Amino acid sequence: MEKKLPVQIFSKRETIDERSVEGMGNQELPRWVLQGDELEKRAGELANGIKKGKVYFEKRNPKRDFIPLAIEATINEDAIAKSHRKKISKLFNVNQQENIIGIVDENRLIIKIDTLDDLYKIEGELSKLSKNAQAISAIEEIDLFRPDINISEPVGHPLKIRLLSYDNYELDSAVALSFEALCREHSLSLTKTQYTEDINVYKLSLDDIDILEKLLKFESIFSIENMPSYMIEESNFVEEYTEVGVKIPENNIQYPIVGVLDTGIENNKYLDMWIDKEKNYCFPEEYLLKKHGTFVAGIIAYGDELENKNYLGIKGCKVFDAAIFSEKEAIDQDILIQNIETTLRRYGNKIKIWNLSIGTKEESDIDQFSDFGMALDALQDKYDVLICKSAGNSNAFLKGAPKSRISKSADSVRAIVVGSIAQDKKEGDMVEKNYPSPFTRIGRGPGYIIKPDLVHYGGNVGIDQEGKVSQTGIRSFDVDGEIIESVGTSYSTPRVSSILAGVEHELNMEFDSLLLKGLVVHSAKYPHNIDLPISEKVNQMGFGLPPSVKDILYNSPNEVTLIMRDQLEKGDFIEILDFPFPDTLIKDGFYYGQVTVTVVYNPILDPTQGIEYCQSDLRVSLGTYENKCYRDVTKAYIKNPIGKENGQNILQQSCYSKKKLKSYEGEFGGKERLLIQYGDKYYPIKKYALDLEEMTTTNKSKYLSADRKWFLKIEGLFRDAAEKKAEKIGSELYQDFCVLITIKDPHNSNNPVYNEVVNLLEEHNFAHNEIELQQNIDVRLENKDGIVLDELIDSIMRRK
């Protein structure tokens, strides 16, 4: 059935659905807290670690005596939780100063000690066994901080040096000036780069390896590595004997546009009228070969026509030519970031969707976000844009090795990262149609976040008996306008960029990256024939393959998509006890239906916090309960007068039959089901897709009976470092979010689910409206017989 009903935006009822966070606190000590001789022994070991710092204060350079000592404390795995972190902080926070300044790996804290007197005070706290038993037990070891030195070419290749950040503007500035003075003393050519506002990173070159030893003695070095450089990996372009007509933009239509951050786009006969008149070149044109950029642009402008498919569902998409990269020579990471920023500064207010099909062969760390990825996050926040980033390619398949994890820069939290799946399988190809391409990089990302976010078609490859690689590629254009084919995540990414631009273009509202990401991820599905466990689908394909623009923005009568776009302050949560689940989805006394829930939010980001880079989280529960109840607000720990009895979150995996969850039969089981437990990980995107008929018989009887009511609960969580920083500067913590919920009858296409839910929204006094779309959209008003007047009238009446 054709989808014609726009998705619905609804809001919480401010005086009814807002709640305050409650907490009684738990005074019991954790089981791992040491006692007696064991506690005394641990305290002595930690004190010995602290004492190593005395030499630092005795011998430090008088010119730099304002630079604190940096130590690191290794934390017990059982004590990583936020509640324990507060106890650890109190141990080190002398003179009312927050001295924990960062995190390395998953369990090593970086701590500053300003003076020898402060060191003695911390040593004294370690002797207070009863007061600090939990903190002492939580710390396994204390040692001097040692910078991460990873240099393969110390001379003749630029170095990238990152300094420690002390979360103190004056101190950080003084440290930076002191480091610059040291470099001038040794006549070093130094460039201060700009990755994020929170970290100081420098680029310099050495002619003498002996000078490196002097730099390593600088007290505030966090890391030194060779400055990463990038070069376009030569694609295997193969001539393809396919014909496609030249498209001409219609004068009365405004088209979506994608900024192509690449190697330049050639004005061939196909692309000439689809390239924006303005352009931004960071290189003289004679340095640009434009092969890669032209191929990417061709997919954006002609992707559907070249493949004779309806992947995008839009009439056309223009491209903006932003040449940030030259195919003729390698470019250093800092220059590449600078070129991206220059482009966004000039055109970020005009173009909101940007395609970046350039990356690195380096695999992302599992316990550290890359500087490049964090820089992309900072740029997207600064210029209010959304970057669509390729996951990266790997040649691991050539030797039969497992797929490599996503590349550095594809660990950008804010970006939509795209992997590749095979659009076809020809003789000799390695994988079946719709399976992850042999060359695509896969997840997870740092902190186990889900990356890639999405996939699209990027080609297939095979290896013949002589070891030669064959390919079944994606079609596009070379610089001369000939149709050619190639493979790679570089070429799956522009399809998703086009879809994002198409959705953004159809929305009649201010640009909203959260809403855009939410809409596209929410509508994505896995291809039907993928026989992989759900955990592996997520690792390799993210949340799946997005549909065309129309299927993202519209519902059929037997389904409804509700969107809440809001902000949640620390100390509050949202609980809707009149969630509009329709009675038309009751059969034989029990609720049924398919439910999809997607949560997208922009976590607070802190580049100094290592694996805890994402400093906030959002958790959503959707479920049923028996009755509303009054609560005793005279008790100190009860703040909310109305609650629910016997509530159950139906997004819990434990509610469902294990056997049914493992089955991939049917449309839903093969393409949509997604029920994983996110636990206490801070995932910026979460998605659940479930079928209530797969609930166990016992749980169905307990939680889905027709007399139960429905609730929606949205909670925010913030890490200790974010809370401390907000308290220090006197700001309020809050979390922007977008929650999307689709309810569908999988059996009866005539079930008026959409209308029933809209009526329930009205009945319970929710503010709601159809998502605002451009007036020139015609998918609802036209069919083969022309304009349907009744539908136009219905649309107008619904907006009243």
PAGULUM-109952 format. One record per residue (C-alpha): x, y, z; residue in three letters. Coordinates in steps of 0.25 Angstrom, whole numbers, padded with zeros to 4 digits, always signed. Example, Ala and Ser with C-alpha at 12.3 -4.5 7.8 and 13.67 -1.06 7.14 Angstrom:
REM residues 2
+0049-0018+0031ALA/+0055-0004+0029SER/
This chain:
REM residues 800
+0000+0000+0000MET/+0005+0014-0004GLU/+0010+0022+0008LYS/+0002+0036+0008LYS/+0001+0040+0023LEU/+0012+0049+0028PRO/+0019+0045+0041VAL/+0014+0052+0054GLN/+0022+0061+0063ILE/+0016+0061+0077PHE/+0021+0068+0090SER/+0020+0064+0105LYS/+0010+0071+0113ARG/+0018+0080+0122GLU/+0011+0080+0135THR/+0007+0065+0134ILE/+0018+0058+0128ASP/+0030+0065+0134GLU/+0036+0057+0146ARG/+0048+0060+0156SER/+0059+0050+0158VAL/+0057+0042+0172GLU/+0068+0035+0179GLY/+0069+0029+0193MET/+0084+0025+0192GLY/+0090+0012+0196ASN/+0099+0013+0208GLN/+0104-0001+0207GLU/+0119-0003+0203LEU/+0122-0011+0190PRO/+0127-0025+0192ARG/+0140-0022+0187TRP/+0144-0011+0197VAL/+0156-0016+0205LEU/+0157-0018+0220GLN/+0167-0019+0231GLY/+0181-0023+0227ASP/+0178-0023+0212GLU/+0172-0009+0212LEU/+0185-0004+0220GLU/+0194-0011+0210LYS/+0187-0005+0198ARG/+0188+0009+0204ALA/+0203+0007+0207GLY/+0205+0003+0192GLU/+0197+0015+0187LEU/+0205+0024+0196ALA/+0218+0019+0191ASN/+0213+0022+0177GLY/+0210+0036+0181ILE/+0223+0038+0187LYS/+0230+0036+0173LYS/+0225+0050+0170GLY/+0234+0056+0181LYS/+0246+0056+0172VAL/+0238+0064+0161TYR/+0236+0076+0170PHE/+0250+0075+0175GLU/+0256+0075+0161LYS/+0246+0082+0152ARG/+0251+0094+0143ASN/+0249+0107+0151PRO/+0244+0114+0138LYS/+0233+0104+0138ARG/+0230+0102+0152ASP/+0215+0105+0150PHE/+0213+0092+0142ILE/+0206+0082+0151PRO/+0211+0068+0153LEU/+0203+0058+0145ALA/+0201+0044+0151ILE/+0191+0033+0147GLU/+0183+0024+0155ALA/+0178+0010+0150THR/+0164+0007+0155ILE/+0158-0006+0158ASN/+0148-0011+0147GLU/+0137-0012+0158ASP/+0139+0002+0162ALA/+0138+0009+0148ILE/+0123+0013+0151ALA/+0120+0028+0153LYS/+0116+0026+0167SER/+0130+0021+0171HIS/+0137+0032+0163ARG/+0131+0042+0173LYS/+0138+0035+0184LYS/+0151+0034+0176ILE/+0151+0049+0173SER/+0149+0053+0187LYS/+0162+0046+0190LEU/+0170+0054+0181PHE/+0162+0068+0181ASN/+0170+0076+0191VAL/+0169+0091+0193ASN/+0155+0090+0187GLN/+0161+0087+0173GLN/+0156+0077+0163GLU/+0169+0069+0161ASN/+0165+0058+0152ILE/+0167+0064+0138ILE/+0166+0052+0128GLY/+0165+0037+0125ILE/+0174+0028+0117VAL/+0169+0015+0112ASP/+0157+0010+0120GLU/+0162+0010+0134ASN/+0174+0020+0136ARG/+0171+0033+0142LEU/+0180+0045+0140ILE/+0182+0053+0152ILE/+0189+0067+0154LYS/+0196+0071+0167ILE/+0200+0085+0167ASP/+0210+0086+0179THR/+0218+0077+0188LEU/+0209+0082+0199ASP/+0197+0076+0191ASP/+0204+0063+0189LEU/+0206+0062+0205TYR/+0191+0065+0207LYS/+0187+0054+0197ILE/+0197+0044+0204GLU/+0190+0048+0217GLY/+0177+0044+0211GLU/+0182+0031+0208LEU/+0185+0028+0223SER/+0170+0031+0227LYS/+0166+0016+0224LEU/+0152+0017+0230SER/+0148+0030+0223LYS/+0154+0026+0209ASN/+0153+0011+0209ALA/+0144+0011+0197GLN/+0153+0020+0189ALA/+0166+0013+0193ILE/+0160-0001+0189SER/+0156+0005+0176ALA/+0170+0008+0172ILE/+0179-0003+0168GLU/+0192+0005+0165GLU/+0197+0019+0165ILE/+0209+0023+0157ASP/+0215+0035+0149LEU/+0208+0038+0136PHE/+0216+0034+0124ARG/+0212+0040+0111PRO/+0208+0032+0099ASP/+0220+0032+0089ILE/+0218+0025+0076ASN/+0228+0030+0066ILE/+0233+0022+0054SER/+0240+0033+0047GLU/+0245+0044+0057PRO/+0254+0051+0047VAL/+0249+0056+0033GLY/+0234+0054+0036HIS/+0225+0064+0043PRO/+0222+0060+0057LEU/+0208+0063+0064LYS/+0210+0066+0079ILE/+0198+0067+0088ARG/+0199+0074+0102LEU/+0192+0071+0114LEU/+0179+0079+0117SER/+0177+0084+0131TYR/+0163+0089+0130ASP/+0168+0103+0133ASN/+0169+0113+0123TYR/+0180+0121+0129GLU/+0189+0109+0132LEU/+0186+0103+0119ASP/+0190+0116+0112SER/+0203+0117+0120ALA/+0207+0103+0117VAL/+0205+0105+0102ALA/+0213+0117+0102LEU/+0224+0110+0110SER/+0225+0099+0100PHE/+0225+0109+0089GLU/+0237+0116+0096ALA/+0244+0103+0097LEU/+0243+0100+0082CYS/+0248+0114+0079ARG/+0260+0111+0088GLU/+0264+0100+0078HIS/+0260+0107+0066SER/+0249+0097+0062LEU/+0238+0101+0052SER/+0225+0100+0060LEU/+0210+0101+0056THR/+0199+0101+0065LYS/+0187+0093+0060THR/+0173+0093+0063GLN/+0166+0080+0065TYR/+0156+0084+0077THR/+0156+0095+0086GLU/+0159+0086+0098ASP/+0173+0081+0094ILE/+0186+0087+0089ASN/+0192+0080+0078VAL/+0205+0084+0070TYR/+0212+0080+0058LYS/+0227+0081+0056LEU/+0239+0075+0049SER/+0252+0070+0054LEU/+0265+0071+0047ASP/+0273+0065+0060ASP/+0268+0053+0068ILE/+0275+0058+0080ASP/+0265+0069+0081ILE/+0254+0059+0083LEU/+0260+0055+0096GLU/+0259+0070+0101LYS/+0244+0071+0096LEU/+0241+0058+0104LEU/+0246+0065+0117LYS/+0235+0075+0115PHE/+0226+0073+0127GLU/+0212+0074+0120SER/+0214+0064+0108ILE/+0201+0055+0106PHE/+0206+0048+0093SER/+0215+0049+0081ILE/+0213+0042+0068GLU/+0216+0044+0053ASN/+0206+0054+0047MET/+0197+0045+0040PRO/+0196+0048+0025SER/+0186+0044+0015TYR/+0186+0040+0000MET/+0174+0036-0009ILE/+0175+0021-0010GLU/+0175+0018-0025GLU/+0162+0012-0029SER/+0161+0002-0040ASN/+0152+0009-0050PHE/+0146+0000-0061VAL/+0139+0004-0073GLU/+0124+0000-0073GLU/+0116+0000-0086TYR/+0104+0006-0081THR/+0096+0018-0086GLU/+0088+0028-0078VAL/+0082+0040-0083GLY/+0086+0054-0079VAL/+0077+0060-0068LYS/+0074+0075-0069ILE/+0069+0082-0056PRO/+0055+0088-0057GLU/+0054+0103-0056ASN/+0043+0103-0046ASN/+0049+0092-0036ILE/+0058+0095-0025GLN/+0067+0083-0023TYR/+0074+0077-0010PRO/+0089+0079-0010ILE/+0101+0071-0004VAL/+0114+0078-0002GLY/+0125+0068-0007VAL/+0138+0069+0001LEU/+0147+0062-0008ASP/+0157+0064-0020THR/+0149+0073-0029GLY/+0138+0071-0039ILE/+0139+0071-0054GLU/+0129+0078-0062ASN/+0126+0067-0072ASN/+0113+0067-0080LYS/+0105+0059-0069TYR/+0109+0067-0057LEU/+0111+0081-0063ASP/+0097+0086-0060MET/+0096+0079-0046TRP/+0109+0085-0040ILE/+0106+0098-0032ASP/+0112+0111-0038LYS/+0120+0114-0026GLU/+0131+0105-0022LYS/+0142+0105-0012ASN/+0156+0100-0016TYR/+0167+0099-0005CYS/+0178+0096-0016PHE/+0181+0102-0030PRO/+0173+0095-0040GLU/+0185+0089-0047GLU/+0188+0081-0035TYR/+0174+0074-0036LEU/+0171+0061-0044LEU/+0157+0061-0040LYS/+0155+0046-0043LYS/+0150+0042-0029HIS/+0142+0054-0027GLY/+0135+0053-0040THR/+0131+0039-0038PHE/+0125+0042-0024VAL/+0117+0054-0030ALA/+0112+0045-0041GLY/+0106+0035-0031ILE/+0099+0047-0024ILE/+0093+0053-0036ALA/+0091+0041-0045TYR/+0091+0029-0035GLY/+0077+0024-0038ASP/+0078+0025-0053GLU/+0092+0019-0054LEU/+0087+0006-0046GLU/+0073+0007-0052ASN/+0067+0006-0037LYS/+0059+0015-0028ASN/+0069+0016-0017TYR/+0067+0031-0014LEU/+0053+0034-0018GLY/+0056+0048-0022ILE/+0056+0055-0035LYS/+0070+0060-0035GLY/+0081+0065-0025CYS/+0091+0076-0028LYS/+0106+0076-0023VAL/+0115+0086-0017PHE/+0130+0085-0022ASP/+0139+0086-0009ALA/+0153+0082-0013ALA/+0160+0079+0000ILE/+0169+0068-0005PHE/+0179+0066-0017SER/+0180+0053-0023GLU/+0194+0056-0027LYS/+0201+0057-0013GLU/+0198+0053+0001ALA/+0193+0063+0011ILE/+0195+0064+0026ASP/+0184+0062+0035GLN/+0184+0076+0041ASP/+0184+0082+0027ILE/+0172+0073+0023LEU/+0164+0078+0036ILE/+0168+0092+0033GLN/+0163+0091+0018ASN/+0150+0085+0023ILE/+0148+0096+0033GLU/+0151+0107+0023THR/+0140+0101+0014THR/+0130+0100+0025LEU/+0133+0114+0030ARG/+0129+0119+0016ARG/+0118+0110+0012TYR/+0112+0103+0024GLY/+0101+0113+0026ASN/+0096+0110+0011LYS/+0099+0095+0010ILE/+0096+0086+0022LYS/+0099+0072+0017ILE/+0113+0069+0014TRP/+0119+0056+0008ASN/+0133+0052+0012LEU/+0138+0039+0005SER/+0153+0041+0010ILE/+0159+0034+0021GLY/+0171+0026+0026THR/+0176+0012+0026LYS/+0178+0013+0041GLU/+0168+0005+0049GLU/+0161+0012+0060SER/+0165+0009+0074ASP/+0154+0002+0083ILE/+0158+0010+0095ASP/+0161+0024+0090GLN/+0154+0033+0080PHE/+0163+0038+0069SER/+0167+0053+0068ASP/+0162+0054+0054PHE/+0148+0048+0058GLY/+0147+0058+0070MET/+0151+0069+0060ALA/+0140+0065+0051LEU/+0130+0065+0063ASP/+0135+0079+0067ALA/+0133+0085+0053LEU/+0119+0079+0051GLN/+0115+0086+0065ASP/+0122+0099+0061LYS/+0115+0100+0047TYR/+0102+0093+0050ASP/+0104+0083+0038VAL/+0104+0068+0037LEU/+0115+0060+0030ILE/+0113+0047+0024CYS/+0126+0039+0025LYS/+0131+0026+0019SER/+0134+0015+0028ALA/+0147+0012+0020GLY/+0152+0000+0012ASN/+0162-0011+0016SER/+0170-0021+0007ASN/+0169-0032+0018ALA/+0160-0041+0009PHE/+0172-0043+0000LEU/+0179-0052+0010LYS/+0166-0058+0016GLY/+0166-0050+0028ALA/+0154-0044+0036PRO/+0149-0031+0032LYS/+0156-0019+0039SER/+0149-0009+0048ARG/+0145+0005+0044ILE/+0156+0014+0041SER/+0161+0026+0049LYS/+0152+0038+0046SER/+0140+0028+0044ALA/+0139+0029+0059ASP/+0132+0042+0058SER/+0121+0042+0068VAL/+0113+0053+0061ARG/+0115+0048+0047ALA/+0106+0037+0040ILE/+0117+0027+0036VAL/+0114+0018+0024VAL/+0118+0004+0021GLY/+0117-0004+0008SER/+0108-0016+0004ILE/+0108-0023-0010ALA/+0097-0019-0020GLN/+0099-0032-0028ASP/+0107-0045-0029LYS/+0114-0049-0042LYS/+0123-0061-0045GLU/+0135-0061-0035GLY/+0129-0051-0026ASP/+0132-0054-0011MET/+0119-0050-0004VAL/+0104-0052-0008GLU/+0095-0040-0012LYS/+0092-0030+0000ASN/+0103-0036+0009TYR/+0114-0027+0014PRO/+0124-0025+0004SER/+0138-0032+0006PRO/+0145-0019+0007PHE/+0136-0011+0016THR/+0141-0008+0030ARG/+0132-0011+0041ILE/+0129-0008+0056GLY/+0129-0006+0067ARG/+0135+0008+0069GLY/+0142+0013+0082PRO/+0134+0011+0094GLY/+0127+0000+0086TYR/+0118+0010+0080ILE/+0111+0006+0067ILE/+0119+0010+0055LYS/+0116+0009+0043PRO/+0102+0015+0046ASP/+0096+0011+0032LEU/+0100+0003+0019VAL/+0098+0005+0005HIS/+0102-0002-0008TYR/+0117+0000-0011GLY/+0121-0013-0019GLY/+0126-0027-0018ASN/+0139-0033-0021VAL/+0145-0047-0024GLY/+0159-0053-0025ILE/+0162-0063-0037ASP/+0171-0075-0037GLN/+0183-0066-0041GLU/+0180-0057-0029GLY/+0175-0046-0038LYS/+0164-0037-0032VAL/+0151-0036-0040SER/+0140-0026-0037GLN/+0125-0024-0038THR/+0125-0009-0037GLY/+0116+0003-0035ILE/+0114+0012-0048ARG/+0117+0026-0049SER/+0125+0036-0058PHE/+0140+0039-0061ASP/+0145+0053-0063VAL/+0142+0051-0078ASP/+0127+0047-0076GLY/+0129+0033-0079GLU/+0122+0023-0070ILE/+0131+0014-0062ILE/+0130+0005-0050GLU/+0138+0004-0037SER/+0136-0001-0022VAL/+0138+0004-0008GLY/+0131+0011+0003THR/+0135+0024-0003SER/+0123+0020-0013TYR/+0113+0015-0003SER/+0114+0027+0005THR/+0109+0038-0005PRO/+0095+0030-0007ARG/+0093+0032+0008VAL/+0097+0047+0007SER/+0087+0048-0005SER/+0076+0042+0004ILE/+0079+0051+0016LEU/+0079+0063+0006ALA/+0066+0059+0000GLY/+0059+0058+0014VAL/+0065+0071+0019GLU/+0060+0078+0006HIS/+0046+0072+0008GLU/+0045+0077+0022LEU/+0039+0091+0023ASN/+0047+0095+0036MET/+0060+0099+0041GLU/+0072+0090+0039PHE/+0072+0079+0050ASP/+0082+0069+0049SER/+0076+0060+0061LEU/+0063+0059+0054LEU/+0070+0056+0041LEU/+0078+0045+0047LYS/+0066+0040+0054GLY/+0057+0039+0042LEU/+0067+0032+0033VAL/+0072+0022+0044VAL/+0058+0019+0049HIS/+0053+0015+0035SER/+0066+0007+0031ALA/+0064-0008+0030LYS/+0073-0020+0027TYR/+0072-0027+0014PRO/+0063-0039+0015HIS/+0073-0050+0012ASN/+0084-0047+0022ILE/+0086-0060+0030ASP/+0094-0053+0041LEU/+0092-0052+0056PRO/+0086-0039+0060ILE/+0099-0035+0068SER/+0107-0037+0055GLU/+0097-0030+0047LYS/+0099-0018+0056VAL/+0114-0019+0056ASN/+0115-0020+0041GLN/+0103-0012+0036MET/+0100-0003+0047GLY/+0085+0000+0047PHE/+0083-0005+0032GLY/+0080+0001+0018LEU/+0071+0013+0018PRO/+0059+0014+0008PRO/+0055+0025-0001SER/+0051+0038+0003VAL/+0036+0036+0002LYS/+0037+0024+0011ASP/+0044+0031+0022ILE/+0034+0043+0023LEU/+0020+0036+0021TYR/+0012+0025+0028ASN/+0002+0015+0023SER/-0012+0015+0029PRO/-0008+0002+0038ASN/+0004+0009+0044GLU/+0008+0022+0051VAL/+0021+0029+0054THR/+0022+0038+0066LEU/+0033+0047+0068ILE/+0037+0055+0081MET/+0048+0065+0079ARG/+0051+0072+0092ASP/+0062+0075+0102GLN/+0064+0068+0116LEU/+0070+0076+0128GLU/+0079+0069+0138LYS/+0070+0065+0150GLY/+0057+0063+0141ASP/+0051+0052+0133PHE/+0039+0050+0125ILE/+0029+0040+0128GLU/+0016+0039+0119ILE/+0006+0030+0126LEU/-0005+0032+0115ASP/+0004+0027+0103PHE/-0006+0026+0091PRO/-0005+0011+0088PHE/-0017+0008+0080PRO/-0028-0002+0084ASP/-0030-0006+0070THR/-0017-0014+0073LEU/-0024-0023+0082ILE/-0028-0037+0078LYS/-0033-0048+0087ASP/-0031-0040+0099GLY/-0017-0036+0097PHE/-0009-0025+0090TYR/-0001-0029+0078TYR/+0007-0021+0067GLY/+0021-0018+0063GLN/+0028-0006+0070VAL/+0040+0001+0066THR/+0047+0011+0075VAL/+0059+0020+0071THR/+0067+0029+0081VAL/+0076+0039+0075VAL/+0083+0050+0084TYR/+0096+0059+0083ASN/+0104+0054+0095PRO/+0112+0064+0103ILE/+0126+0062+0097LEU/+0139+0064+0105ASP/+0152+0061+0097PRO/+0160+0060+0110THR/+0152+0048+0115GLN/+0158+0037+0106GLY/+0148+0025+0105ILE/+0138+0034+0113GLU/+0138+0044+0102TYR/+0122+0043+0101CYS/+0119+0050+0115GLN/+0104+0048+0114SER/+0094+0037+0111ASP/+0079+0036+0109LEU/+0070+0024+0112ARG/+0056+0021+0108VAL/+0046+0011+0113SER/+0033+0007+0106LEU/+0023-0002+0113GLY/+0011-0005+0120THR/+0005-0004+0135TYR/-0007-0007+0143GLU/-0012+0006+0149ASN/-0007+0020+0152LYS/-0005+0022+0167CYS/-0003+0034+0177TYR/+0010+0034+0184ARG/+0014+0039+0198ASP/+0021+0052+0195VAL/+0023+0055+0210THR/+0034+0045+0209LYS/+0047+0052+0206ALA/+0052+0044+0195TYR/+0038+0044+0187ILE/+0037+0056+0178LYS/+0026+0052+0168ASN/+0012+0050+0173PRO/+0007+0041+0162ILE/+0013+0028+0158GLY/+0010+0014+0152LYS/+0007+0001+0158GLU/+0014-0012+0153ASN/+0020-0006+0140GLY/+0029-0014+0130GLN/+0038-0008+0120ASN/+0035-0017+0107ILE/+0048-0013+0101LEU/+0055-0023+0110GLN/+0060-0035+0102GLN/+0057-0044+0114SER/+0042-0042+0111CYS/+0043-0050+0098TYR/+0044-0064+0093SER/+0059-0067+0091LYS/+0055-0077+0080LYS/+0047-0067+0072LYS/+0058-0056+0074LEU/+0067-0065+0067LYS/+0058-0068+0055SER/+0060-0060+0043TYR/+0047-0064+0036GLU/+0037-0055+0030GLY/+0038-0040+0026GLU/+0040-0035+0041PHE/+0049-0045+0046GLY/+0059-0044+0034GLY/+0059-0029+0032LYS/+0054-0021+0044GLU/+0056-0029+0057ARG/+0066-0022+0066LEU/+0066-0025+0080LEU/+0079-0023+0087ILE/+0083-0019+0101GLN/+0090-0006+0101TYR/+0094-0007+0116GLY/+0102+0004+0122ASP/+0109+0008+0110LYS/+0107+0022+0105TYR/+0102+0020+0091TYR/+0098+0033+0083PRO/+0088+0025+0075ILE/+0079+0013+0080LYS/+0069+0006+0072LYS/+0059-0005+0076TYR/+0050-0013+0067ALA/+0041-0023+0073LEU/+0028-0032+0070ASP/+0019-0033+0082LEU/+0015-0047+0077GLU/+0029-0052+0080GLU/+0027-0049+0095MET/+0027-0062+0103THR/+0013-0067+0107THR/+0015-0064+0121THR/+0020-0050+0119ASN/+0009-0048+0109LYS/-0001-0051+0120SER/+0006-0042+0130LYS/+0009-0030+0121TYR/+0000-0030+0109LEU/-0014-0032+0114SER/-0024-0022+0109ALA/-0027-0016+0122ASP/-0013-0010+0124ARG/-0009+0004+0120LYS/+0004+0009+0113TRP/+0015+0018+0117PHE/+0027+0024+0111LEU/+0039+0028+0120LYS/+0051+0037+0116ILE/+0063+0038+0125GLU/+0076+0046+0124GLY/+0089+0042+0130LEU/+0102+0050+0132PHE/+0116+0045+0135ARG/+0124+0051+0147ASP/+0133+0059+0139ALA/+0122+0066+0132ALA/+0115+0069+0145GLU/+0128+0075+0151LYS/+0131+0084+0139LYS/+0116+0089+0139ALA/+0117+0092+0154GLU/+0130+0099+0152LYS/+0126+0109+0142ILE/+0111+0110+0147GLY/+0104+0104+0135SER/+0092+0095+0134GLU/+0094+0081+0128LEU/+0083+0077+0118TYR/+0082+0067+0107GLN/+0075+0070+0093ASP/+0069+0057+0088PHE/+0059+0052+0077CYS/+0051+0039+0080VAL/+0043+0033+0069LEU/+0033+0022+0071ILE/+0026+0014+0060THR/+0014+0005+0063ILE/+0009-0004+0052LYS/-0001-0015+0050ASP/+0006-0026+0042PRO/-0006-0034+0038HIS/-0017-0024+0034ASN/-0013-0013+0024SER/-0027-0007+0026ASN/-0026-0005+0041ASN/-0027+0010+0044PRO/-0015+0010+0054VAL/-0011+0024+0049TYR/-0025+0031+0051ASN/-0027+0024+0064GLU/-0014+0029+0070VAL/-0016+0043+0065VAL/-0030+0042+0072ASN/-0023+0038+0085LEU/-0013+0049+0084LEU/-0025+0059+0083GLU/-0033+0051+0094GLU/-0021+0052+0104HIS/-0018+0067+0100ASN/-0004+0065+0094PHE/+0001+0076+0085ALA/+0003+0069+0071HIS/+0004+0072+0057ASN/+0008+0066+0044GLU/+0023+0068+0041ILE/+0024+0081+0033GLU/+0027+0078+0018LEU/+0030+0086+0006GLN/+0018+0090-0002GLN/+0023+0084-0015ASN/+0023+0070-0010ILE/+0013+0062-0019ASP/+0013+0048-0013VAL/+0001+0049-0005ARG/-0008+0057-0015LEU/-0005+0050-0028GLU/-0007+0037-0034ASN/-0009+0032-0049LYS/-0022+0039-0049ASP/-0017+0052-0045GLY/-0020+0060-0032ILE/-0029+0053-0022VAL/-0038+0065-0016LEU/-0043+0056-0004ASP/-0029+0054+0001GLU/-0026+0069+0000LEU/-0038+0072+0008ILE/-0034+0061+0018ASP/-0021+0067+0019SER/-0026+0081+0022ILE/-0036+0076+0032MET/-0025+0068+0040ARG/-0017+0081+0041ARG/-0028+0089+0049LYS/
